[in-house]
Amino acid sequence: MRAAELFDQGRSGAEIARMPGVSDESARRWKRVWEKDGADALRRRPATGRPPKLDEAQVERVRTALEQGAQVDGFEAGLWTLGRVGLVVERVTGVRLSKASVWRLLTGRLGWGLQRPERRAAAPLSCGTG
């Protein structure tokens, strides 16, 4: 709605585009919408599309389970894989997610990133001479 106020003040799309977080294309699009349909057309609308399969309470239960570690869930190695996380999600929430949905859950709603174990050369064995 701030863009509509600025357009009403006679500010150009280029001026608005210089604001932090605003791209040139967004400012141009906003100006076209404002000129055609007015300030009300720039109001935020609820997101469209399919609602998430997990609500916020379920996401927090998954977060809690994952933070306890993979070994608590019976996995031998302490690493999380998409498959393992998917199993935990299903156990904790009863909802089965595809690997792509598990990835979006981890990187989006949980804010986790990809980490790979560091590979290190094994330390040389001592020969006992010396």
C-alpha positions in Angstrom: 0.0 0.0 0.0 3.0 2.3 0.5 3.6 2.2 -3.3 0.1 3.6 -3.9 0.8 6.5 -1.4 4.0 7.3 -3.3 2.3 7.2 -6.7 -0.3 9.5 -5.3 2.5 11.9 -4.3 3.7 11.9 -7.9 6.7 9.7 -7.3 7.9 7.7 -10.3 8.3 4.0 -10.6 12.1 4.5 -10.8 12.1 6.3 -7.4 10.1 3.5 -5.8 12.3 0.9 -7.4 15.3 2.5 -5.6 13.7 1.6 -2.2 15.3 -1.4 -0.5 13.8 -4.7 -1.6 11.9 -3.4 -4.6 12.9 -4.4 -8.1 12.4 -2.3 -11.2 10.0 -4.8 -12.6 7.9 -4.8 -9.5 7.7 -1.0 -9.4 6.6 -0.9 -13.1 4.0 -3.6 -12.5 2.6 -1.8 -9.4 2.4 1.4 -11.3 0.5 -0.2 -14.2 -2.0 -1.8 -11.7 -2.3 1.5 -9.8 -3.0 3.5 -13.0 -5.5 1.0 -14.3 -7.4 -0.1 -11.1 -6.4 2.3 -8.3 -4.9 1.9 -4.9 -7.2 -0.9 -3.8 -5.8 -3.1 -6.5 -2.4 -3.0 -4.8 -3.7 -4.4 -1.5 -2.2 -7.7 -0.4 -4.1 -10.8 -1.1 -3.9 -14.1 0.6 -1.6 -16.6 -1.0 -3.2 -18.8 -3.5 -2.5 -22.4 -4.2 -2.7 -25.6 -2.3 -2.5 -25.2 1.5 0.5 -26.8 3.2 0.0 -30.4 4.3 1.5 -29.6 7.8 0.2 -26.9 10.1 2.6 -24.9 12.3 2.1 -27.2 15.3 3.0 -30.2 13.2 6.1 -28.4 11.8 7.2 -27.7 15.4 6.7 -31.3 16.4 8.9 -32.4 13.5 11.5 -29.8 14.4 11.6 -31.1 17.9 12.0 -34.7 16.8 14.7 -33.8 14.3 16.7 -31.7 16.8 16.9 -34.8 19.1 19.1 -36.5 16.4 18.7 -39.4 14.0 20.0 -41.9 16.4 17.1 -41.2 18.8 14.8 -42.3 16.0 16.7 -45.6 15.7 19.0 -44.8 12.8 22.5 -46.1 13.2 24.3 -43.1 11.7 23.6 -39.7 13.1 22.9 -38.2 9.7 19.5 -37.0 8.3 18.6 -37.9 4.8 15.4 -36.9 3.0 14.1 -40.5 3.3 14.8 -40.5 7.1 13.2 -37.1 7.6 10.2 -38.3 5.6 9.8 -41.3 8.0 10.0 -39.0 11.0 7.4 -36.6 9.5 5.1 -39.6 9.0 5.7 -41.0 12.4 5.2 -37.6 14.2 2.3 -36.2 12.1 0.8 -39.1 10.2 1.4 -37.2 7.0 3.4 -38.8 4.2 5.5 -36.3 2.1 7.4 -36.8 -1.1 11.1 -36.2 -1.0 10.6 -32.9 -2.8 8.1 -31.8 -0.1 10.5 -33.0 2.6 13.2 -30.8 1.0 10.9 -27.8 0.9 10.0 -28.4 4.6 13.6 -28.5 5.6 14.9 -25.6 3.6 11.8 -23.4 3.8 9.7 -23.7 6.9 12.4 -25.2 9.1 15.2 -23.1 7.7 17.7 -25.9 7.5 20.3 -26.2 4.8 22.3 -28.9 3.1 25.3 -30.1 4.9 27.5 -32.9 3.8 29.9 -34.7 6.2 33.5 -33.5 5.9 35.7 -36.2 4.4 39.1 -36.3 6.1 42.1 -38.5 5.3 42.7 -41.1 8.0 45.6 -40.3 10.2 48.7 -42.3 9.3 49.4 -45.2 11.5 52.5 -45.1 13.6 55.0 -47.9 12.9 56.3 -47.9 16.4 59.9 -47.2 15.3 61.6 -44.1 16.2 
